[in-house]
Amino acid sequence: MKSTIEEIISRRSIRKYTDEPVSEEDLNMIIEAGLYAASGSGKQQAIMLVVQDPVLLEKLERMNAEVVGRDPDAVHNFYGARTVIVVLAPRNNNNSVADGSLVMGNMMLAAHALGLGSCWINRARETFDTDEGKEILSDLGIEGDYIGIGNLIVGHIAGEYPVAAARKENRVFRV
């Protein structure tokens, strides 16, 4: 098994997936990694909506395209992934974005460590700020006022693993 640092450095965003489903064991490990993310004051308030239902996946993908004015029939923002983990956090918590982002990061690293691909897809906030997004949460029994932090697509990688781009210089300043 690679060291933690090697996993961090070698992880890439994956945008092409096979049809093979993520195993329940792997999915549970990814979720657990998210649950163990650091959180402000240890409040652990970020929640996850794990979506594998094809109808809801298609609906969320359509909404994701529509909130930025893209044609949902021409744009496939989930890149064929059959699992999407939506991270949400309470709107009234000053640490919501940071807490949810840490959950997303932990899950991306866990997926990579398990040999799976993942990619953070934006527009969760815009999606779940719509009446339709709020209705989805309500219909699923998720109560509270949440903001979407990110959509994590997860799956088995199709094709070659991407090579890292060179790191930009002049991004670290030491005093």
C-alpha positions in Angstrom: 0.0 0.0 0.0 1.2 3.5 -0.8 2.0 6.0 1.9 -0.5 8.7 2.6 1.8 11.3 0.9 2.2 9.2 -2.2 -1.6 8.8 -2.4 -2.2 12.6 -2.1 0.4 13.4 -4.8 -0.7 10.7 -7.2 -4.5 11.3 -7.1 -6.1 12.8 -10.2 -9.7 13.9 -11.1 -11.2 11.2 -13.3 -13.8 12.0 -15.9 -14.3 8.7 -17.7 -15.8 5.6 -16.0 -16.8 2.0 -16.8 -20.2 0.6 -16.2 -18.9 -1.6 -13.3 -20.6 -0.6 -10.1 -18.6 0.4 -7.0 -18.7 -2.5 -4.5 -20.7 -2.0 -1.3 -17.5 -2.6 0.7 -15.5 0.0 -1.2 -18.4 2.5 -1.0 -18.7 2.0 2.7 -15.0 2.6 3.2 -15.2 5.8 1.1 -18.1 7.0 3.2 -16.4 6.2 6.4 -13.3 8.2 5.3 -15.7 11.1 4.8 -17.2 10.7 8.2 -13.8 10.9 9.8 -13.0 14.2 8.2 -12.0 17.0 10.5 -14.7 19.5 11.3 -14.9 22.9 13.0 -15.3 22.4 16.8 -15.7 18.7 16.1 -19.4 19.3 15.3 -19.5 16.7 12.4 -22.5 18.5 10.8 -21.8 17.7 7.1 -24.1 15.1 5.6 -23.8 12.8 2.6 -26.5 11.8 0.1 -25.2 8.7 -1.7 -27.0 8.4 -5.0 -26.9 5.2 -7.1 -30.5 5.2 -8.3 -30.4 5.8 -12.1 -33.5 8.0 -12.1 -32.2 10.4 -9.4 -28.7 10.4 -10.9 -30.1 11.5 -14.2 -32.2 14.2 -12.5 -29.3 15.6 -10.6 -27.1 15.6 -13.7 -29.8 17.4 -15.6 -30.2 20.0 -12.8 -26.4 20.4 -12.6 -26.3 21.4 -16.2 -29.4 23.6 -16.1 -28.3 25.8 -13.1 -25.5 27.2 -15.4 -27.7 27.4 -18.5 -26.2 24.3 -20.3 -28.2 21.9 -22.4 -28.7 18.9 -20.2 -29.1 16.7 -23.3 -25.7 17.8 -24.6 -23.7 18.0 -21.3 -23.0 15.0 -19.1 -21.4 16.5 -16.0 -21.2 13.2 -14.1 -19.1 11.5 -16.9 -20.9 8.2 -16.7 -20.2 7.6 -13.0 -22.9 5.4 -11.5 -22.3 6.7 -8.0 -22.5 10.3 -6.8 -22.0 11.4 -3.2 -23.5 14.8 -2.6 -22.0 16.5 0.5 -24.2 19.1 2.2 -23.8 21.1 5.4 -26.0 23.3 7.5 -26.5 26.8 6.0 -26.2 28.5 9.4 -22.7 27.0 10.3 -19.8 29.3 9.5 -17.6 26.2 9.0 -20.0 24.5 6.5 -17.9 25.0 3.4 -14.6 24.1 5.1 -16.2 21.1 6.9 -17.9 19.8 3.7 -14.7 20.3 1.7 -12.7 18.2 4.1 -15.3 15.4 3.8 -15.0 15.6 0.0 -11.2 15.5 0.2 -11.1 12.5 2.5 -13.5 10.6 0.2 -11.4 11.5 -3.0 -8.3 10.2 -1.3 -10.1 7.0 -0.1 -11.4 6.3 -3.6 -7.9 6.7 -5.0 -6.4 4.4 -2.3 -9.0 1.8 -3.3 -8.1 2.0 -7.0 -11.2 3.9 -7.9 -11.6 7.2 -9.7 -13.4 10.3 -8.4 -13.9 13.9 -9.3 -15.4 16.9 -7.5 -18.3 18.2 -9.6 -19.3 21.8 -8.7 -22.8 23.3 -8.6 -24.1 21.3 -5.6 -24.9 24.6 -3.9 -26.8 26.0 -6.9 -28.6 22.7 -7.4 -29.9 22.3 -3.8 -30.7 26.0 -3.5 -33.5 25.5 -6.1 -37.0 24.5 -5.1 -36.5 21.2 -6.9 -33.3 20.5 -5.0 -35.0 21.3 -1.7 -37.9 19.0 -2.7 -35.5 16.1 -3.4 -34.1 16.4 0.1 -37.5 16.7 1.7 -38.8 13.7 -0.3 -35.9 11.7 1.1 -36.7 12.7 4.6 -33.6 15.0 5.0 -34.8 17.8 7.2 -32.9 21.1 7.8 -31.6 24.0 5.8 -28.6 22.7 4.0 -26.2 24.1 1.3 -24.7 21.8 -1.2 -20.9 21.7 -0.9 -20.0 19.3 -3.8 -20.9 16.3 -5.9 -18.4 13.5 -5.7 -18.6 11.2 -8.7 -17.0 7.8 -8.0 -16.4 4.8 -10.2 -14.1 2.4 -11.9 -11.7 4.2 -14.2 -12.1 3.8 -18.0 -9.0 4.3 -20.0 -5.5 5.5 -19.0 -4.8 7.1 -15.7 -4.1 10.8 -16.3 -0.6 12.1 -15.9 -0.2 15.1 -13.5 0.4 18.5 -15.0 3.5 20.2 -13.8 3.0 22.2 -10.6 2.9 25.9 -11.1 5.7 27.8 -9.5 5.7 30.8 -7.1 2.8 29.5 -5.1 4.6 29.1 -1.7 5.9 32.1 0.3 8.0 31.5 3.3 8.9 34.0 6.0 
